[in-house]
Amino acid sequence: MLKFTENDVTPEHIFFQRRKIIQAMGIMGAASLLPNMASAAEEDLRKALAFTKDDNPQSLALTPENKVMGYNNFYEFGVPKESPAKYASAMKTEPWTLRIEGEVEKPMTFDVHQLMHKLPLEERIYRFRCVEAWSMVIPWVGFELNKLLALVQPTSNAKYVEFETLYDPETMPGQKNSFFGGGLIYPYVEGLTIEEAMNPLTLLSVGLYGKTLAPQNGAPIRLVVPWKYGFKNIKSIVKITLTSKQPRTTWNHAAPQEYGFYANVNPNVDHPRWSQASERVIGSGGLFNVKRQPTLMFNGYEEQVAHLYKDLDLRKNF
């Protein structure tokens, strides 16, 4: 069993985490929507993790860590990309429990920090592709979802896996104020088929760059499905439910004509408002000279996952 160290690490020099502290305690009301910035976002409290390293056989160039820390979509903390790094530090990530229920033989509730000891951690260097047509390469640390699900023993009726984010309007201003949170219905819900969930690429991440997740990146535990668009990669998970019916997921419910349930990266199926044929590579240049590259089918993981959709019309089931 791998040992989880408690040593603090050197803080990243992140622009969004060096702004003046606006308020010392708590988040102000929806009228002002000002953050509490005087905690983990100001002083990096992420812990070093013990894990098996990824040899990176494809020699993928990692996105600079400050970009991954400061450029996020996490609408519970606001729509602008810098908002999660500014506001998310108010979210308390310890203690944190993860409940697994539904079509399982053994429903269980796990302490996430104890779970890091129970299941050996490994690094996975994955491409990350946002539906907004930008991309990163991120060294996640975590464990395969199938290993966790094996502990609860899914029944034969388990056809889908539903995930739910923490619901806490007092520390998540986007949940408290509809305008600030992009008009979505919360708590945030996502889902996979059981076959997708059991695929060895599907990861529950508890860290990146060798350390525990920062709040803006989905601390303390989030989903990583590298062949799907980023909105499928739900953050700060508190509940997993195995079900016989397809979950009604947040973005698919909000705009079904734009965000399908499957959300597989596909350069041949455009978003209604922009092309998916290419992507901006975050961290590859300045404001006006960011590198663009062709989008790969299934984000480059076609060999590992195409068989999951062999009988599926990927234009209809986008």
C-alpha positions in Angstrom: 0.0 0.0 0.0 1.3 3.4 -0.9 2.1 5.9 1.8 0.3 9.3 1.7 2.8 12.0 2.8 1.7 15.1 4.8 4.5 17.4 3.6 3.5 20.7 2.3 5.0 21.7 -1.0 6.3 25.0 -2.5 3.4 27.3 -3.6 3.0 27.8 -7.4 3.4 31.4 -8.5 -0.1 31.9 -9.9 -1.2 35.3 -10.9 -4.8 34.7 -9.8 -3.7 33.5 -6.4 -1.6 36.6 -5.7 -4.3 39.3 -5.8 -5.2 41.3 -2.8 -7.3 39.6 -0.2 -10.7 41.1 -0.6 -12.4 39.5 2.4 -10.9 37.6 5.4 -13.7 35.4 6.3 -16.5 33.7 4.3 -18.2 34.7 1.0 -20.3 37.8 0.9 -23.9 37.8 -0.2 -25.0 37.5 -3.8 -25.3 41.2 -4.1 -21.5 41.7 -4.0 -20.3 38.2 -4.9 -16.8 38.8 -3.5 -14.5 35.9 -2.6 -12.7 34.7 0.4 -9.2 34.6 -1.0 -7.3 34.2 2.3 -6.9 30.4 2.4 -5.6 27.6 0.1 -5.7 29.8 -3.0 -3.3 32.3 -1.4 -1.1 29.7 0.3 -0.9 26.5 -1.6 -1.9 23.8 0.9 -1.8 21.0 -1.6 0.0 17.9 -0.3 2.5 15.7 -2.1 1.2 12.3 -3.2 2.9 8.9 -3.5 2.1 7.3 -6.8 3.4 5.3 -9.7 4.6 7.7 -12.4 3.5 7.7 -16.0 6.4 7.1 -18.4 4.7 9.3 -21.0 5.4 7.0 -23.9 3.8 9.4 -26.4 6.0 12.2 -25.1 3.1 14.6 -24.7 4.1 18.1 -23.8 2.6 19.1 -20.4 0.6 22.3 -20.1 2.3 24.7 -17.8 1.0 24.1 -14.2 0.0 27.7 -13.7 -2.3 27.5 -16.7 -4.0 24.4 -15.3 -4.4 26.0 -12.0 -5.6 29.4 -13.3 -7.7 28.6 -16.4 -10.8 26.6 -15.4 -14.5 26.0 -16.0 -16.2 25.5 -12.6 -19.4 27.4 -12.9 -20.3 27.0 -9.2 -17.6 29.6 -8.7 -18.4 31.8 -11.7 -18.3 31.7 -15.5 -15.0 33.6 -16.2 -12.0 31.3 -16.4 -10.2 33.1 -13.6 -13.2 32.9 -11.2 -12.6 29.3 -9.8 -9.1 30.2 -8.7 -10.4 33.3 -7.0 -13.5 31.9 -5.3 -13.1 28.2 -4.7 -10.8 28.4 -1.7 -13.9 28.9 0.5 -15.0 25.3 -0.2 -14.0 23.0 2.6 -12.6 19.8 1.3 -11.8 18.1 4.6 -13.5 16.0 5.8 -15.1 14.7 2.6 -17.2 11.6 2.0 -18.2 9.9 -1.2 -21.4 7.9 -1.2 -21.9 5.0 -3.7 -25.4 3.6 -3.9 -28.2 2.5 -6.3 -27.8 -0.8 -8.3 -25.0 -2.2 -6.1 -24.8 -5.1 -3.8 -22.9 -3.2 -1.1 -23.7 0.5 -0.9 -20.8 2.3 0.8 -19.7 5.7 2.1 -16.0 6.4 1.8 -13.8 9.0 3.4 -12.0 10.3 0.4 -8.7 10.9 2.2 -8.7 7.4 3.6 -9.5 6.1 0.1 -6.2 7.5 -1.1 -4.6 4.9 1.1 -6.9 2.1 0.2 -6.4 2.2 -3.6 -2.9 2.6 -5.0 -2.4 5.9 -6.9 -1.0 6.2 -10.3 -0.2 9.1 -12.6 -1.9 9.4 -16.0 -0.8 11.9 -18.5 -3.9 12.6 -20.5 -5.0 15.0 -23.3 -7.8 17.2 -22.1 -10.2 18.7 -24.6 -12.9 21.3 -23.7 -16.1 21.6 -25.8 -15.1 25.3 -26.2 -12.3 24.1 -28.6 -9.3 24.5 -26.4 -7.0 21.8 -25.0 -4.4 20.9 -22.4 -2.2 18.0 -21.4 -2.4 17.2 -17.7 -0.6 14.8 -15.4 -3.5 13.5 -13.2 -3.0 11.3 -10.2 -5.7 8.9 -9.1 -7.1 5.4 -9.6 -9.3 3.7 -12.1 -13.0 4.1 -11.4 -13.6 0.4 -12.0 -11.5 -0.4 -9.0 -13.7 1.6 -6.7 -16.9 0.2 -8.3 -15.6 -3.3 -7.7 -15.8 -2.6 -4.0 -19.5 -2.0 -4.1 -20.3 -4.8 -6.6 -22.6 -3.4 -9.3 -25.7 -5.5 -10.0 -26.8 -6.7 -13.5 -29.3 -3.8 -13.5 -26.5 -1.2 -13.5 -26.5 0.3 -17.0 -25.4 3.8 -16.1 -23.3 5.6 -13.5 -24.5 9.0 -12.2 -22.2 11.5 -10.5 -23.2 14.5 -8.3 -21.1 17.5 -7.2 -21.2 19.0 -3.8 -24.2 21.3 -3.2 -23.3 24.1 -0.9 -24.6 27.6 -1.9 -22.9 29.3 1.0 -19.4 28.5 -0.3 -20.3 28.1 -4.0 -21.7 31.5 -5.1 -22.7 30.2 -8.5 -25.2 27.9 -6.9 -26.6 30.7 -4.8 -27.0 33.2 -7.7 -28.3 32.0 -11.0 -26.7 34.7 -13.1 -23.3 34.2 -11.4 -23.5 30.5 -12.0 -24.3 30.5 -15.6 -28.0 29.8 -15.2 -27.5 26.1 -14.6 -29.5 23.9 -12.3 -27.5 22.7 -9.3 -26.1 20.4 -8.0 -24.2 19.6 -11.1 -24.9 16.0 -12.4 -23.0 14.0 -15.0 -23.2 10.4 -16.2 -21.5 7.6 -18.1 -22.6 4.2 -19.4 -21.4 1.3 -17.2 -19.1 0.3 -20.0 -17.5 3.7 -20.1 -17.2 3.8 -16.4 -15.4 0.4 -16.4 -13.0 1.3 -19.1 -9.4 1.4 -17.7 -8.9 4.9 -19.0 -11.6 6.3 -16.8 -10.0 7.8 -13.7 -11.1 9.2 -10.4 -8.4 11.9 -9.9 -7.3 13.1 -6.4 -4.3 15.1 -7.7 -2.3 16.6 -10.5 1.3 17.5 -10.9 2.1 15.1 -8.1 0.0 16.9 -5.5 -3.6 16.9 -4.2 -6.1 18.8 -6.3 -6.7 22.5 -5.7 -10.3 23.5 -5.1 -10.6 25.1 -8.5 -9.5 21.8 -10.2 -12.2 19.8 -8.4 -10.8 18.9 -5.0 -10.7 16.5 -3.4 -12.0 14.0 -6.1 -13.1 14.4 -9.6 -13.8 12.4 -12.8 -11.4 12.2 -15.7 -12.6 10.7 -19.0 -10.0 11.7 -21.5 -11.9 10.9 -24.7 -14.8 13.1 -23.8 -15.3 16.9 -23.7 -14.3 18.5 -20.4 -17.8 19.2 -19.1 -18.2 15.4 -18.6 -15.3 15.5 -16.2 -17.4 16.4 -13.1 -15.6 18.0 -10.1 -15.8 17.7 -6.3 -17.9 14.6 -6.3 -20.0 13.6 -3.3 -22.2 10.9 -4.7 -22.1 8.1 -7.3 -25.4 6.3 -8.1 -25.6 3.2 -10.4 -28.9 3.1 -12.2 -30.8 1.3 -14.9 -31.8 4.6 -16.6 -29.7 7.2 -18.3 -29.1 10.2 -16.0 -30.5 13.6 -16.8 -27.2 15.4 -16.8 -26.7 19.2 -16.2 -25.5 20.5 -19.6 -27.6 18.0 -21.6 -30.7 19.2 -19.7 -29.8 22.9 -20.1 -29.1 22.7 -23.9 -29.7 19.3 -25.4 -29.2 20.5 -28.9 -25.6 21.6 -28.0 -24.4 19.2 -25.4 -25.2 15.5 -25.9 -25.1 12.8 -23.2 -22.1 11.1 -24.7 -20.0 14.2 -25.5 -17.2 12.2 -27.2 -14.5 14.4 -28.8 -15.3 14.2 -32.5 -13.8 16.6 -35.1 -16.5 15.6 -37.5 -19.4 16.8 -35.4 -19.4 20.5 -34.9 -20.9 22.4 -32.0 -23.9 24.4 -33.4 -21.9 27.6 -32.8 -18.4 26.6 -33.7 -16.2 24.1 -35.4 -14.7 21.2 -33.5 -12.2 20.4 -36.2 -9.3 22.1 -34.5 -8.4 23.4 -31.0 -6.4 26.1 -29.3 -3.5 24.7 -27.2 -3.5 26.5 -23.9 0.0 27.6 -22.8 1.5 27.3 -26.3 1.9 31.1 -26.9 0.7 34.6 -26.1 -2.7 36.1 -26.5 -2.6 36.4 -30.2 -0.3 33.5 -31.3 -1.7 30.5 -29.5 -1.0 27.3 -31.4 -3.9 25.5 -33.1 -3.8 21.8 -33.8 -6.3 19.3 -35.5 -8.7 17.7 -33.1 -8.2 13.9 -32.9 -11.1 11.4 -32.9 -11.9 10.5 -29.4 -9.2 13.0 -28.4 -6.5 10.5 -29.5 -7.9 7.5 -27.6 -9.7 5.9 -30.5 -7.9 2.6 -30.3 -8.9 2.1 -26.6 -12.5 3.3 -26.7 -14.0 3.1 -30.3 -15.4 -0.4 -29.6 -17.7 1.1 -27.0 -19.6 2.9 -29.8 -19.4 0.4 -32.7 -23.2 0.2 -33.0 -23.9 3.9 -32.2 -24.6 6.7 -34.6 -22.1 9.3 -33.4 -23.9 12.2 -35.1 -27.2 11.4 -33.5 -25.6 10.4 -30.2 -23.2 13.2 -30.0 
